[in-house]
């Protein structure tokens, strides 16, 4: 069976964009090392400690986050070793990725009314909201959900770096119509930010769950059951944060949460309302750190 030309074209467009962006925006070597170490089931806290201790700025940031309200740990923690033991390898990986990514969302204009920093604010808001939704559901993936939320819109960063004028045009159209942001992107550029995001997440060797979130956060139901819980969590967090106007919010402002998704995550209108009411407080705690 032959592949439709449109699919081939969009794959080629994604590859071109990723190639172009990887010369502009790269993850620092230490972050790549940290991701690789944490993703390897054979690695230990000792190995992670060795890597982090070579980067004093990152070590300082990890201690700042550990001692903040964000993790709610008792007492002041003064050593990186202790921080890694208390937080776990995944949380340290998240802090490293957040520190690196924050540098890439510099103050350039995204479109009328929004800068790249607003996009980063939105990503942090979605990260903390996803973390809390996972916690409320007593799901053991809160750290993973935070990281996935943090990188869910990384495809927009790719679009900003590789086709800034088209991105502005997409945003303008999204403001004045109820057509979905992804549909407008595909119509105007041949690809959407989910395709671009998944391409970059694969290149940067992010965990598989993050790749799937970057690629499907607007259509989680398209995924197999075993892969979609975290994608659904970020999908819900994204819509809530867009509707609450947290940072750049044009991608899901007019989306509604699929009742099937609510059902699968055991969410009720009351629990969604409670989550919506807490976004400000969660964002305030995290924004100063990341």
C-alpha positions as CSV (number, residue, x, y, z in Angstrom):
1,X,0.0,0.0,0.0
2,X,1.5,3.4,-0.9
3,X,1.8,6.2,1.5
4,X,-0.3,9.3,0.6
5,X,1.8,12.2,-0.8
6,X,0.7,14.6,1.9
7,X,2.0,12.3,4.6
8,X,5.4,12.0,2.9
9,X,5.5,15.7,2.4
10,X,4.8,16.5,6.0
11,X,7.5,14.0,7.2
12,X,10.0,15.7,4.9
13,X,8.9,19.1,6.2
14,X,9.3,18.0,9.8
15,X,12.8,16.6,9.1
16,X,13.9,19.8,7.3
17,X,12.6,21.9,10.3
18,X,14.3,19.7,12.9
19,X,17.6,19.7,11.0
20,X,17.4,23.5,10.8
21,X,16.4,24.0,14.5
22,X,19.1,21.6,15.8
23,X,21.7,24.0,14.5
24,X,20.0,26.9,16.4
25,X,18.8,25.3,19.6
26,X,20.6,22.4,21.2
27,X,20.3,20.9,24.6
28,X,23.4,21.4,26.7
29,X,25.6,18.3,26.8
30,X,25.2,17.9,30.5
31,X,21.4,17.7,30.1
32,X,21.7,15.1,27.4
33,X,24.0,13.1,29.7
34,X,21.5,13.4,32.6
35,X,18.6,12.2,30.4
36,X,20.6,9.3,29.1
37,X,21.7,8.3,32.7
38,X,18.2,8.5,34.2
39,X,16.6,6.6,31.3
40,X,19.1,3.7,31.7
41,X,17.6,1.3,34.3
42,X,21.2,0.3,35.3
43,X,22.2,3.8,36.4
44,X,22.5,4.9,40.0
45,X,22.2,8.0,42.1
46,X,26.0,8.0,42.4
47,X,26.4,8.3,38.6
48,X,23.9,11.1,38.5
49,X,25.7,12.9,41.3
50,X,29.0,12.7,39.5
51,X,27.5,14.4,36.4
52,X,25.7,17.1,38.3
53,X,28.7,18.0,40.5
54,X,30.6,19.0,37.3
55,X,28.1,21.8,36.8
56,X,28.0,24.2,39.8
57,X,25.2,26.4,38.3
58,X,23.0,23.3,37.8
59,X,23.9,22.0,41.3
60,X,22.9,25.4,42.8
61,X,19.6,25.4,40.9
62,X,18.8,21.8,42.0
63,X,19.3,22.8,45.7
64,X,17.1,25.9,45.2
65,X,14.3,23.8,43.8
66,X,14.7,21.1,46.4
67,X,14.4,23.6,49.2
68,X,11.4,25.4,47.7
69,X,7.7,24.9,48.3
70,X,7.6,23.1,45.0
71,X,8.6,19.7,46.5
72,X,7.5,20.5,50.1
73,X,10.4,18.6,51.7
74,X,11.1,19.3,55.4
75,X,14.2,21.2,56.4
76,X,17.0,22.7,54.4
77,X,19.0,20.3,52.2
78,X,22.5,21.3,51.7
79,X,24.1,18.6,49.6
80,X,23.4,17.5,46.0
81,X,23.8,13.8,47.1
82,X,21.1,14.1,49.6
83,X,18.9,16.0,47.2
84,X,19.2,13.2,44.6
85,X,18.3,10.6,47.2
86,X,15.3,12.5,48.5
87,X,13.9,13.6,45.1
88,X,14.8,10.6,43.0
89,X,16.6,10.5,39.7
90,X,13.5,11.5,37.7
91,X,12.9,14.8,39.5
92,X,16.6,15.8,39.2
93,X,16.3,15.1,35.4
94,X,13.2,17.3,35.3
95,X,15.1,20.2,37.0
96,X,18.0,19.9,34.6
97,X,15.7,19.8,31.5
98,X,13.7,22.8,32.8
99,X,16.9,24.8,33.5
100,X,18.1,24.1,29.9
101,X,14.8,24.6,28.1
102,X,14.1,27.9,29.9
103,X,17.2,29.3,28.2
104,X,15.8,28.5,24.7
105,X,12.6,30.4,25.3
106,X,14.2,33.8,25.0
107,X,12.3,37.1,24.8
108,X,11.6,37.1,21.1
109,X,8.2,37.9,19.8
110,X,6.0,34.9,19.0
111,X,3.1,36.8,17.5
112,X,1.0,39.8,18.3
113,X,0.6,40.0,22.1
114,X,2.8,37.0,22.9
115,X,6.6,36.4,23.4
116,X,8.5,33.1,23.6
117,X,8.6,33.8,27.4
118,X,4.8,33.6,27.4
119,X,5.0,30.2,25.7
120,X,7.4,29.1,28.5
121,X,5.0,30.3,31.2
122,X,2.3,28.3,29.5
123,X,4.5,25.2,29.5
124,X,5.3,25.6,33.2
125,X,1.6,26.0,34.0
126,X,0.8,22.9,32.0
127,X,3.6,21.0,33.7
128,X,2.5,21.8,37.3
129,X,-1.2,21.2,36.5
130,X,-0.4,17.8,34.9
131,X,1.7,16.9,37.9
132,X,-1.3,17.7,40.2
133,X,-3.8,15.9,38.1
134,X,-1.6,12.8,38.3
135,X,-1.3,13.2,42.0
136,X,-5.0,13.6,42.5
137,X,-5.6,10.4,40.6
138,X,-3.0,8.7,42.8
139,X,-1.1,7.8,39.6
140,X,2.7,7.1,40.2
141,X,3.6,9.4,37.2
142,X,3.6,12.9,38.7
143,X,7.2,13.6,37.9
144,X,6.8,12.2,34.4
145,X,3.6,14.2,33.9
146,X,5.4,17.4,35.0
147,X,8.2,16.9,32.4
148,X,5.8,15.9,29.7
149,X,3.7,19.1,30.3
150,X,6.9,21.2,30.3
151,X,7.8,20.1,26.8
152,X,4.4,19.5,25.3
153,X,4.5,22.7,23.1
154,X,8.1,22.4,22.1
155,X,7.0,22.1,18.5
156,X,5.9,25.8,18.6
157,X,9.5,26.6,19.5
158,X,10.6,24.8,16.4
159,X,8.1,26.7,14.3
160,X,9.3,30.0,15.9
161,X,12.9,29.2,15.0
162,X,12.3,27.9,11.5
163,X,9.1,29.7,10.2
164,X,8.4,32.7,12.3
165,X,6.3,34.6,9.7
166,X,4.0,31.6,9.1
167,X,3.6,31.1,12.8
168,X,2.5,34.8,13.2
169,X,0.0,34.2,10.4
170,X,-1.3,31.0,12.1
171,X,-1.8,32.9,15.4
172,X,-3.6,35.7,13.7
173,X,-6.0,33.3,12.0
174,X,-6.5,31.3,15.3
175,X,-7.6,34.5,17.1
176,X,-10.4,35.2,14.6
177,X,-11.8,31.7,13.9
178,X,-12.9,28.7,15.9
179,X,-10.9,26.3,13.6
180,X,-8.4,24.3,15.7
181,X,-4.9,25.7,15.9
182,X,-3.4,22.4,14.5
183,X,-5.8,22.5,11.5
184,X,-4.7,26.0,10.7
185,X,-1.1,25.1,11.0
186,X,-1.4,22.1,8.6
187,X,-3.4,24.2,6.2
188,X,-0.9,27.1,6.2
189,X,2.4,25.3,6.6
190,X,1.8,21.5,5.9
191,X,2.8,20.5,9.4
192,X,1.5,21.2,12.9
193,X,3.4,21.8,16.2
194,X,2.6,18.3,17.4
195,X,4.6,16.8,14.4
196,X,7.4,19.2,14.9
197,X,7.4,18.6,18.7
198,X,7.5,14.9,18.4
199,X,10.4,15.2,15.9
200,X,12.5,17.3,18.3
201,X,11.6,15.2,21.3
202,X,12.9,12.1,19.4
203,X,16.1,13.9,18.3
204,X,16.8,15.1,21.9
205,X,16.1,11.5,23.1
206,X,13.4,12.6,25.6
207,X,11.6,9.7,27.3
208,X,9.0,8.0,25.1
209,X,6.1,9.4,27.1
210,X,7.3,12.9,26.4
211,X,7.6,12.2,22.7
212,X,4.0,10.9,22.6
213,X,2.8,13.9,24.6
214,X,4.6,16.4,22.2
215,X,3.0,14.5,19.3
216,X,-0.5,13.8,20.5
217,X,-1.6,16.2,23.3
218,X,-4.4,17.5,21.1
219,X,-5.7,14.1,20.1
220,X,-4.8,11.6,22.9
221,X,-7.7,9.2,21.9
222,X,-5.7,8.4,18.7
223,X,-3.2,6.4,20.8
224,X,-3.4,2.9,22.1
225,X,-4.7,2.5,25.7
226,X,-1.3,1.6,27.1
227,X,0.3,4.8,26.0
228,X,-2.3,7.4,26.5
229,X,-2.8,8.1,30.2
230,X,0.0,10.7,30.5
231,X,-1.0,12.2,27.1
232,X,-4.6,12.6,28.4
233,X,-3.4,14.2,31.6
234,X,-1.4,16.8,29.6
235,X,-4.3,17.2,27.2
236,X,-6.6,18.2,30.1
237,X,-3.9,20.4,31.7
238,X,-3.3,22.2,28.4
239,X,-6.9,23.0,27.8
240,X,-7.4,24.2,31.5
241,X,-4.3,26.5,31.3
242,X,-5.2,27.9,27.9
243,X,-8.7,28.7,29.1
244,X,-7.3,30.3,32.2
245,X,-5.1,32.5,30.0
246,X,-1.8,31.3,31.4
247,X,0.9,32.5,29.0
248,X,0.5,31.7,25.3
249,X,-3.0,30.2,25.0
250,X,-4.1,30.2,21.4
251,X,-3.5,26.4,20.8
252,X,-6.4,25.1,22.9
253,X,-8.4,28.2,23.9
254,X,-11.6,27.0,22.2
255,X,-11.0,23.2,22.8
256,X,-13.2,21.3,25.1
257,X,-12.2,18.2,27.2
258,X,-13.6,15.0,25.7
259,X,-16.0,13.3,28.1
260,X,-14.2,10.0,27.3
261,X,-10.9,11.4,28.5
262,X,-12.6,12.6,31.7
263,X,-14.1,9.2,32.2
264,X,-10.8,7.4,31.7
265,X,-9.0,9.7,34.2
266,X,-11.9,9.6,36.7
267,X,-12.3,13.4,36.5
268,X,-15.5,15.1,37.4
269,X,-16.7,18.6,36.6
270,X,-16.1,19.4,40.3
271,X,-12.5,18.1,40.3
272,X,-11.8,20.0,37.1
273,X,-13.2,23.2,38.7
274,X,-10.9,22.7,41.8
275,X,-7.9,22.2,39.5
276,X,-8.8,25.3,37.6
277,X,-9.0,27.3,40.8
278,X,-5.5,26.2,41.9
279,X,-3.5,26.8,38.7
280,X,-2.5,30.4,39.8
281,X,-1.0,29.1,43.1
282,X,0.8,26.2,41.5
283,X,2.2,28.4,38.7
284,X,3.4,31.0,41.2
285,X,5.4,28.4,43.1
286,X,7.0,27.0,40.0
287,X,7.5,30.1,37.9
288,X,10.1,31.6,40.2
289,X,12.1,28.4,40.0
290,X,12.0,27.5,36.4
